[in-house]
Amino acid sequence: FLSAPLLGLLETGAWLKNARHANDCAEYFEKQLFDIPEVEIMFPRQANTLFVDLPVNVANALKTKGWIFYSFIGVGGARFVCSWNTKKSRIDKLISDIKTSLV
């Protein structure tokens, strides 16, 4: 019984569709970040995760606004993970919150 959902994901290819979506969202997020001053991508994106160096005030403002991310390597390092249910509209909102937090 426990393996039935996993078998369904494998047999239908849903796992691959979901993984592609997560990876595409991370790529979209990465492209949006390139134009933001003071925000730097720490490592090349390889899949659905992005490591970003944010100014401390921006990281704090995002957390105050309810964004959840893991602090990573240093004061402003942040790890953002996209998943099968990530929506580009949420990425756009995150980008907007990053930009307004820079002011």
N, C-alpha and C positions, 0 to 999 in steps of 0.2 A: 504494500500500500504506500509506503513512503517513497518508493522510486517511481510511481506512476506519473507524478507531475514532471519529473526530470525526463522520463522517457518521452512524454508528450512534447517537451521543449526540443529534444533532440530529433525526434521523428518528423516533426512539422517544420523544423528549421527556425522556429521562433527565437531560439537562443541567438542565432546569427543575425536575424533581423533586429533584435533588441540591442545586440552588441554594436551593430553598425550605427544604429540610431544614437547610442550613447557616444560613440566615437565622433560621429558627425556633429553632435552638439558641442563636444569639446573643441573641435576644430573651429566651429562658428564662434565660440566664446574667445578662443585664442585670436582669431582675426579681429574681433571687436576690441580687444585689449591693445593691439599694436599701436593704435592712434592716441592712446591716453598717456599724456606726460606723467612722469613720476611713477608709473606702473611698469614693472619689468617682469618678463617671463624668465623664471629661474633655470628651467631645463627644457629641452625640446619635448613637445607633446608626442607621445607614442601611442596613446590609446584614448581612454575616456577621462584622464586625470590631467589637471594643469596645476603646476606649482608657480605661484606668482609672488613677487616681492611688492608689497603695498606699503605706502607710507603708514606709520603707526596710527595717525589720526583717522585715516581711511579705514583701516582694519577695525578700529574701535567703533567707528560710526556704523559700519556694516553690521557688526554684532549687535549694536544698539537697535538697529532697524530689524533685527530678527534673522539675519542671514547666518547660517550655520556652516562653518568651515573649520578645518583643523589648522592650528598654528604650526608652522613648520620651519625649521632652520632659521633661527634669528628672530628678531623682534617683529618684523613685518612680513615674514614668510607665511604664505597661506596655501593650503591644498584644497582645490575645488574638484569635485568628482561629479561627472554627469552620469545618468543612469538611463534605463529603458523608458522611464516616464518623465524625463527632463523635457521641458517645453522651451522653444526658442523665445517665446514671449517672456518667460521668467529670466532667461539670460539677458534679454534686452532690459528688463527692470533692474537686474543686478548691475549691468553696465551703466545705466542711468544713475543708480545710487552711488557707484564708484565715482562717476564724474562730478556729481553734486557734492560729494564728500571732499573733493579736492579743493573746493572753493573756500 
